[in-house]
Structures are given as C-alpha cells and as structure tokens.
Amino acid sequence: PPPQHELGHDEVWRKERKRARMQLKPRAWLYMGAEVEVAMQEEGLIGSKYKATVLELIDEFRARVEYVAFDTSDDADSKLIEIVNLDWLSPTPPPTPPHFMSKVKMGEMIEFLFEEGWWEVLLQKRRKLPNGRE
C-alpha cells in the first residue's frame, strides 16, 4: 500500500476506522465504562451496530452492556442491559471527517446511521436536502 502521507484524508479515515473495528488482543479499548458498538444478533437488526457502555467484564468471553438507543419495555427512562459475547463488541470509530459524503463514490459500501444504529449499505443514489447539502 502507498505510504500514509500519500493517502487522501478520507482514505486515512477509512483505514483508521477499519483498524479501530479490528478485534485485536489484548483489547485495550475494552474496560468497564468504555463506550463500544455492539453487532446486533436479533432478527431484524442483524448487520447493524448500536452504541453501548460496558458495565462489567464478566469473564474472558462476555460483558454486560447498557445500550444507548434501547429502553426496557417497562420503563422509557431505563436503558436495556444485556450480557453479550465479546466478539460482538468493537471500539467506537473516530468521528466522520467534514465533507466525507462528497467524496464517496456511487457503488461504494458505507455505514449509514438509521434509527440510532449503524448499517452497512451500498450507495446507489444521492439527493439534495433543502439546505443544498447531500
């Protein structure tokens, strides 16, 4: 691959995001209180990732997490807490750089925020918003 200084800003960002998502051992990013993304396993949500906070590292395979986007069915003020497999967790990615979408090409795979979860999608069409942005 070309040296990093020869890569454009977006290519560097994509490489950093990919590196951040890799499950490296030891998982220095995984600790009590860490913000993570959870790869969802439930039907209808498979393929999406949602933010959560690690409440407890139970053992070398599982963690107890509290989701940011999901409430318990009983109380809208109480967030859903689950025990999940560590392999479903990844560190939160770096922020999206300014004007990122203007550099994405048709047919590229991107992650799209929809209803508080990140979904991998294929960019097929662009449209202008009322403020002129895409």
N, C-alpha and C positions, 0 to 999 in steps of 0.2 A: 504493500500500500504506500501511497505517497506520504512524505513527512507531514506531520500535523500542521506546520506553518503554511503548507501549500493547499490545505483544505479550506473550503469556504466555511463561514460561520455556521451555516446550517448543517454541513456535513460533520463538523466537530461536535455540534449539539447532538446529532443523531448518534454518533459514536459514544458520547458521554451517557446518553440515555440508555443505549444498549448495554454499556458496561455497568451502569447502575442497576439494571434489571437482572444481571447475571447472578446466579446463586453461588457466590464464592465462599469457600470455607477457609478460615473461620468467618462467620457472619458478623463482622464488627458493627454493622448497621442495625443488628437485631438485639435489642435490650428492652427492659421494662421502661415504658414511657415513649418508646420510639414510634414515630408515625410511619406506617407501612401501607402498601397496597396489597389487597387480598384477591387472588384469582378465584372468581366465584365458581362453585361446583354445582349449584342448584339449577334445575331445568328452567329455561327462560333467561338465565343470567350467565350461562356458560360462555366463556370468551371475553367477559368483562372483568374489570378490576375496580375495586372500591377502596377508598381510604379507611383506615382503621388505626387505632392506637393499641400497642401491645400492653396488656395489663399484667401478664405473667408468662414467664417461660416455664412451662410445666415440666418438660423433660427435653431430651435431645431431638424429639420428633414433633412436639406440639406446643402451641401457645394459646393463651386466652386473649382474645382481642375484643375491642369495643368499636363498632362501626360508627362512622361519622354520619352516613346517609340514612341508616335504617333505625327506626324506632321499634320498641317492643309492641306487640299487638295490643297490650293492655294500657300503655301509657305513652303518649306522644312526647313526654318530657324525658323518658327513659330510653337510652340507646340500647340497641341489640348487642348482646355479648355472646360470643361463641368460642368454642375450642376448635382450632384449625390446625392442619398439617403445616409444618414449617416450610415445606416445599411449595405451598400455595402463596407464600409471602415474598414480597420483593421490596426493596427500598423505594421511597418516593423519588420520582425523577426530578431533574433540575427544571426550573421554570422554562416555559416556551419563550424563545427569543422573539424580539419585536419583528413584525412583518414576516413571520415564519410561513404563513399560508401563501403569501405572494410568491414564494419560491418553490412551493410544492407543485409537481407536475401531475397532469391528468394520468390516471392509471397507477399512481403510487399508493402504497399502503400507508395509512396514517392512523393515529389514535385520536378518537373523537369523543369529546365529553358529552354524554347524553344522560339526563336524569341522575346526575352526580356520579356516574360510573364512566370509566374509560373503555371504549370499544374499538377494536381494530377494524377499520373499514377501508374500502377501495375508493379513492377519489374519482368520481365519474363526471361530475358537473359542478360548476361554480355559479353562484348567483350574487348579485349586488344587494346589499342591505340598503335601507332608506338613507343611511348616513354616507353611502358611497363605498363602504368597506365590503370586502368579500367575506 
